[in-house]
């Protein structure tokens, strides 16, 4: 399989991975043949990248961090509970049933992730028909929990971190849809309203039975920054809980790598560069390093060009050195197809460097 831009798709290509709805339901299965109409519909719904079948890379497999069943159940719970809150379920006090469904799906997420502790963080936004709030909440939960596992947290600590991450944006259910989904820049007043989601999330969660108070503080603090430049309180350094620091870092990464109404998504290596620009000021350097060591900077199937002029597809990830994957070489330095593609392990071939990352080969 290969990862390509939706703009590079052509009728007759076949999907190599499923396309999901915001509820986690499968809209298009593997092997479905794309038509011009399907391509246009996917583009209109915010799908920027898809995996397609390619005989030269037919054996490549992109692992999923959580199972289809867990994904579907988690998105279903997030959507149902968030929409209930949007519809005013909290008018007479805290929503009384939020803890059980979220704890149940968090246990499923933990079971899936603890079974593959050495896995790298893979993008979960590829092939998702966009509904940013629900999918983003799940993404931040999964990424944060994987970083918690890498940090040696206990299962109960992971439960608290995961709940805080899954519910970090619950306060957005109290923001008007006109502001939440505005396609252009927010006015000063609209931006101030948007910023209130952090405190509103805390107020929704702080008295909720069986939701740890620390999870409520994750919602409160996930936009605070190391140097005190964040919101809503402008706290800094050790005043921000470690869990909220993880969630704030991952929240930024997922926002960068997700299609938004006002911009196209970045690829992981671009988002990582953006995060490192805030090293020591916005985010803790040790946390950035841990994140970099556990994220698949170059996803399987993405096209890369080497300094030698050769180009190919990322074929294998390297958990020890994520930024030095194995590349299946498809074109030589003169741009000619390689008749017998071969693989190069960049962790062993240190003189070869990735100089450009894209979603389509120059020669196609």
C-alpha positions as a printed Julia matrix, in Angstrom:
364×3 Matrix{Float64}:
   0.0    0.0     0.0
   0.99   3.61   -0.52
  -0.09   6.84    1.12
  -1.09   9.51   -1.39
  -2.87  12.84   -1.4
  -6.54  12.84   -2.33
  -5.53  15.24   -5.12
  -3.33  12.49   -6.59
  -6.15   9.93   -6.6
  -7.56   8.85   -9.95
 -10.61   6.79  -10.87
  -9.73   3.11  -10.93
  -7.4    3.18   -7.93
  -8.38   0.89   -5.06
  -8.33   1.66   -1.37
  -5.85  -0.27    0.76
  -7.3    0.86    4.11
 -10.8    1.63    5.31
 -12.45   5.04    5.39
 -14.3    5.74    8.65
 -17.16   8.01    9.65
 -17.06  10.23   12.75
 -18.86   7.45   14.65
 -16.09   4.99   13.79
 -18.24   3.15   11.25
 -16.69   1.88    8.03
 -17.88   3.99    5.08
 -15.58   2.49    2.44
 -13.82  -0.85    2.87
 -10.48  -2.06    1.55
 -10.31  -2.84   -2.17
 -13.13  -0.44   -3.05
 -12.48   1.08   -6.47
 -12.43   4.86   -6.41
 -14.6    6.81   -8.82
 -14.45  10.52   -9.61
 -17.58  11.02   -7.5
 -16.13   9.16   -4.5
 -12.88  11.11   -4.71
 -14.77  14.41   -4.74
 -16.92  13.34   -1.79
 -13.9   12.3     0.28
 -12.19  15.6    -0.47
 -15.33  17.54    0.45
 -15.46  15.71    3.79
 -11.9   16.61    4.77
 -10.05  13.42    3.78
  -6.67  14.62    2.52
  -4.7   11.35    2.51
  -5.67   7.79    1.6
  -3.86   4.49    1.33
  -4.12   2.91   -2.1
  -3.15  -0.49   -3.43
   0.13  -0.74   -5.35
   1.66  -4.05   -6.53
   5.16  -2.77   -5.68
   4.16  -2.27   -2.04
   1.34  -4.81   -1.71
   3.02  -6.52    1.24
   3.25  -3.38    3.39
   0.93  -3.26    6.38
   0.08  -0.23    8.49
  -0.65  -1.37   12.06
  -3.6    0.08   13.96
  -2.96   1.19   17.53
  -6.45   0.22   18.67
  -8.85  -2.3    17.19
 -11.78  -1.4    14.95
 -14.12  -2.5    17.73
 -12.46  -0.26   20.32
 -12.36   2.67   17.89
 -16.06   2.3    17.07
 -17.13   1.99   20.72
 -14.95   4.89   21.85
 -16.15   7.27   19.13
 -19.73   6.21   19.76
 -19.45   7.05   23.46
 -17.66  10.35   22.84
 -20.24  11.4    20.28
 -23.25  10.39   22.35
 -22.06  11.96   25.6
 -20.74  15.15   24.01
 -23.94  15.66   22.03
 -25.99  15.17   25.19
 -23.95  17.93   26.82
 -24.35  20.13   23.74
 -28.11  19.63   24.0
 -28.19  20.91   27.57
 -27.99  17.72   29.63
 -25.98  19.63   32.25
 -28.46  22.46   32.86
 -29.47  21.2    36.29
 -26.0   20.23   37.43
 -23.29  17.74   36.45
 -24.28  15.18   33.87
 -24.84  12.11   36.09
 -23.84   9.2    33.85
 -20.7   10.35   32.1
 -18.18   8.33   34.11
 -19.23   4.73   33.42
 -19.25   4.78   29.59
 -15.97   6.69   29.49
 -14.27   4.39   32.0
 -15.53   1.36   30.07
 -14.06   2.52   26.77
 -10.88   3.69   28.5
 -10.4    0.12   29.75
 -10.73  -1.12   26.16
  -8.16   1.43   24.97
  -5.76   0.41   27.75
  -6.14  -3.28   26.95
  -5.31  -2.64   23.29
  -2.34  -0.36   23.96
  -0.8   -2.44   26.75
  -0.71  -5.4    24.36
   1.71  -3.51   22.08
   3.88  -1.46   24.4
   6.75  -1.13   21.91
   4.56   0.26   19.12
   5.19   3.72   17.72
   2.51   6.4    17.67
   0.9    6.3    14.24
  -1.36   8.96   12.76
  -5.0    8.11   13.39
  -6.39  10.75   11.04
  -5.68   9.05    7.73
  -8.94   8.15    6.03
 -11.27   9.75    8.56
 -14.34  11.64    7.38
 -13.82  14.71    9.49
 -15.7   15.56   12.65
 -12.86  17.19   14.48
 -14.05  17.23   18.1
 -14.91  13.53   18.45
 -11.95  12.03   16.57
  -9.54  14.54   18.1
 -10.65  13.54   21.61
  -9.9    9.89   20.85
  -6.58  10.69   19.16
  -5.33  12.74   22.09
  -6.41   9.97   24.46
  -4.53   7.26   22.54
  -1.36   9.31   21.97
  -1.22  10.54   25.59
  -1.82   7.06   26.97
   1.01   5.65   24.85
   3.34   8.32   26.23
   2.16   7.44   29.73
   2.99   3.78   29.07
   6.44   4.83   27.82
   6.87   6.84   31.03
   6.13   3.81   33.22
   2.77   4.9    34.64
   0.63   2.34   36.48
  -2.7    1.24   35.03
  -4.6    3.49   37.44
  -2.39   6.43   36.5
  -2.98   5.62   32.84
  -6.72   5.52   33.48
  -6.62   9.04   34.95
  -4.36  10.37   32.2
  -6.48   8.72   29.51
  -9.76  10.05   30.9
  -8.26  13.52   31.2
  -7.09  13.29   27.59
 -10.36  11.91   26.23
 -12.31  14.64   28.04
  -9.82  17.5    27.67
 -12.07  19.32   25.19
 -15.42  18.5    26.81
 -15.83  22.2    27.55
 -16.26  22.82   23.82
 -19.72  21.3    24.18
 -20.61  24.59   25.9
 -19.28  26.77   23.06
 -21.66  27.96   20.35
 -21.47  25.99   17.12
 -21.05  29.22   15.17
 -17.74  29.8    16.95
 -16.72  26.15   17.15
 -17.04  25.52   13.42
 -16.35  28.98   12.03
 -14.42  28.5     8.75
 -12.43  31.73    9.06
 -10.47  33.62   11.71
 -12.19  34.23   15.02
 -12.89  37.76   16.18
 -11.4   38.84   19.51
 -14.73  38.21   21.23
 -15.11  34.8    19.58
 -11.56  33.83   20.53
 -12.25  34.79   24.15
 -15.36  32.6    24.07
 -13.36  29.7    22.62
 -10.75  30.04   25.36
 -13.46  29.55   27.99
 -13.76  25.86   27.02
 -10.9   24.97   29.37
 -12.62  26.31   32.48
 -16.02  25.06   31.36
 -14.6   21.58   30.92
 -13.24  21.69   34.46
 -16.59  22.82   35.83
 -18.37  19.99   33.99
 -16.01  17.33   35.35
 -14.93  18.43   38.84
 -18.0   17.09   40.65
 -18.66  14.15   38.33
 -18.72  10.89   40.35
 -15.93   8.45   39.43
 -14.12  10.94   37.21
 -10.82  11.74   39.02
 -10.48  15.4    39.98
  -7.09  15.3    38.29
  -8.83  14.49   34.98
 -10.89  17.67   35.46
  -7.67  19.61   36.0
  -6.34  18.18   32.72
  -9.27  19.86   30.97
  -8.54  23.05   32.92
  -4.78  23.11   32.23
  -4.21  21.63   28.76
  -3.76  25.08   27.18
  -1.36  26.32   29.87
   2.26  26.58   28.73
   5.63  26.19   30.4
   6.5   29.9    30.21
   3.13  31.1    31.5
   1.89  32.24   28.08
  -1.08  29.87   28.01
  -4.65  30.14   29.3
  -6.98  30.37   31.18
  -4.87  31.24   34.24
  -1.39  31.81   32.81
   0.23  29.36   35.23
   3.74  28.12   34.46
   6.34  25.41   35.09
   5.54  23.02   37.93
   2.19  24.72   38.52
   0.97  22.72   35.51
   0.4   19.04   36.25
   2.52  16.59   34.27
  -0.57  14.93   32.77
  -1.81  18.29   31.46
   1.62  18.94   29.96
   1.45  15.64   28.04
  -2.07  16.39   26.88
  -1.18  19.94   25.84
   1.74  18.65   23.77
  -0.3   15.93   22.09
  -3.27  18.25   21.58
  -1.02  20.59   19.59
   0.44  17.73   17.54
  -2.94  16.31   16.62
  -4.26  19.75   15.71
  -1.31  20.21   13.36
  -1.73  16.82   11.68
  -5.52  17.04   11.3
  -7.55  18.69    8.56
  -9.06  21.9     9.88
 -11.56  24.23    8.27
  -8.85  26.87    7.89
  -5.85  24.79    6.72
  -4.58  21.48    5.37
  -2.94  18.95    7.7
   0.82  18.63    8.22
   2.74  15.39    7.98
   4.31  14.16   11.26
   7.84  15.43   10.58
   6.48  18.92    9.85
   4.39  18.94   13.03
   7.38  17.77   15.05
   9.42  20.69   13.76
   6.62  23.01   14.85
   6.59  21.53   18.34
  10.37  21.79   18.71
  10.1   25.5    17.99
   8.46  25.71   21.42
  11.04  23.56   23.24
  11.79  24.96   26.69
   9.22  27.73   26.37
   5.91  26.08   25.53
   6.78  22.42   26.13
   9.27  20.59   28.31
  12.31  19.44   26.37
  12.32  15.98   27.99
   8.7   15.47   27.01
   9.38  16.51   23.42
  12.27  14.07   23.29
  10.11  11.24   24.64
   7.4   12.09   22.12
   9.89  12.21   19.26
  11.26   8.82   20.33
   7.8    7.24   20.24
   6.12   8.76   17.18
   6.33   7.41   13.64
   7.73  10.58   12.1
   7.63   9.02    8.62
   4.45   6.88    8.31
   4.56   3.57    6.47
   3.64   4.12    2.82
   4.71   7.76    2.6
   7.02   8.79   -0.24
  10.52  10.04    0.6
  13.4   11.35   -1.46
  17.0   10.81   -0.35
  19.96  13.12   -0.72
  21.34  10.75   -3.35
  18.38  11.56   -5.62
  16.77   8.15   -5.12
  13.17   7.94   -3.98
  10.88   5.33   -2.56
   8.32   4.38    0.05
   8.71   3.97    3.82
   8.43   0.2     4.26
   9.27  -0.43    7.93
   9.43   1.62   11.09
  12.38   1.54   13.44
  11.25   1.66   17.11
  14.83   2.33   18.24
  15.52   5.19   15.81
  12.11   6.39   14.49
  13.64   9.02   12.2
  15.7    6.36   10.36
  13.11   3.98    8.82
  13.6    1.34    6.13
  12.88   2.62    2.61
  11.79   0.54   -0.36
  13.64   2.12   -3.25
  11.49   2.53   -6.39
  13.32   5.14   -8.48
  17.06   5.61   -8.97
  18.99   8.87   -8.8
  18.15   9.6   -12.43
  14.43   9.21  -11.82
  14.22   5.88  -13.63
  12.1    3.02  -12.23
  14.09   0.35  -10.42
  13.18  -2.96  -12.01
  13.79  -4.94   -8.83
  12.93  -2.68   -5.87
  15.16  -3.18   -2.84
  15.11  -1.93    0.73
  17.56   0.33    2.52
  17.69   0.47    6.32
  18.61   4.08    7.05
  19.7    3.16   10.57
  22.55   1.2     8.95
  23.11   3.4     5.9
  23.99   6.57    7.79
  25.29   8.39    4.71
  21.78   8.36    3.18
  19.45  11.06    4.45
  15.8   11.86    3.84
  15.69  15.31    2.25
  12.04  15.55    1.22
   8.79  13.92    2.22
   5.68  13.92    0.07
   2.64  11.89   -0.79
   3.36  11.33   -4.48
   6.46  10.36   -6.42
   7.88  13.04   -8.7
   7.95  10.58  -11.56
   4.25   9.72  -11.5
